[in-house]
């Protein structure tokens, strides 16, 4: 948080408010310059060269609070890397920046030089846009700090998604298997996640229907559920041909132990946890679900399967009120936050 136009009381109230919001969603909050406010609010602090030195600020902060420092040349960066009091080092401006008026850009080559000696996370700062993101991360930046690129045209959510997705695409996602009950949104959400990662999308039921020439219901009715499950298991094994993909599985795909072993071997299972009441409303009147006979029967089936769904290593809880884009955000965050994705917004 950066704000110099309000008094100290207002600043403290604002930082405390944002700190609570950050804690609620697992976000790290820092305040610029003001160690006193950071200490009172229980958040981290980012220090410039004219602020308290990190060694003096550290004892004033709460245990575990993040502390970062700004540096502008190789000497300052080396000093900060050697300082045990700071957690990360910001370096820049890399490019011309309206928020760094009066400072000449140091360039990507200087960032690469500093990165060769880093001993802690290095944050690239200054004039970084989505188009420049790859160059600074390739040079050795672990994270980037952006202001103008985030606030451009006041499209905060859209810009944040563009930046995050660009960084996510640098790391191959592998095979992502969306699991969960029928009607939980696996196909729609999976398609959007695949689009944003720019990897293939596979709907398991749709592929079985395409290759067999029969609907899932027809396969159930003519060959029985056991025959369908054999085809399903074979198609899951076939996912090995796609090194990176998002795969929407059927509602029962994750239940057999054989399939769970296959999915665990090939990729990451993500359970879309949607309340049954929402699922029931979505499926009302649909006739293409062979295992949805009545609401009571489906509720019993959901209760039976839920313990298995909860065995998935990644669980994304959805209320059903989220848009497809927001649901995709949740899935991507659940997957990539575990990888310590290097984008500081």
Secondary structure as UniProt FT lines:
FT   HELIX           8..25
FT   STRAND          30..32
FT   HELIX           35..41
FT   STRAND          44..47
FT   TURN            49..50
FT   HELIX           54..58
FT   TURN            59..60
FT   TURN            63..64
FT   STRAND          67..71
FT   HELIX           74..82
FT   TURN            84..85
FT   STRAND          88..92
FT   HELIX           98..100
FT   TURN            101..102
FT   HELIX           108..115
FT   TURN            116..117
FT   STRAND          121..125
FT   HELIX           130..138
FT   TURN            139..140
FT   STRAND          143..145
FT   HELIX           148..151
FT   HELIX           152..154
FT   HELIX           156..168
FT   TURN            169..170
FT   STRAND          175..179
FT   TURN            182..183
FT   HELIX           186..197
FT   STRAND          200..203
FT   HELIX           204..212
FT   HELIX           216..223
FT   HELIX           225..238
FT   HELIX           239..241
FT   STRAND          245..248
FT   TURN            251..255
FT   HELIX           257..266
FT   STRAND          268..274
FT   HELIX           276..283
FT   TURN            284..285
FT   TURN            290..291
FT   HELIX           295..309
FT   TURN            310..311
FT   STRAND          314..318
FT   HELIX           324..336
FT   HELIX           337..339
//
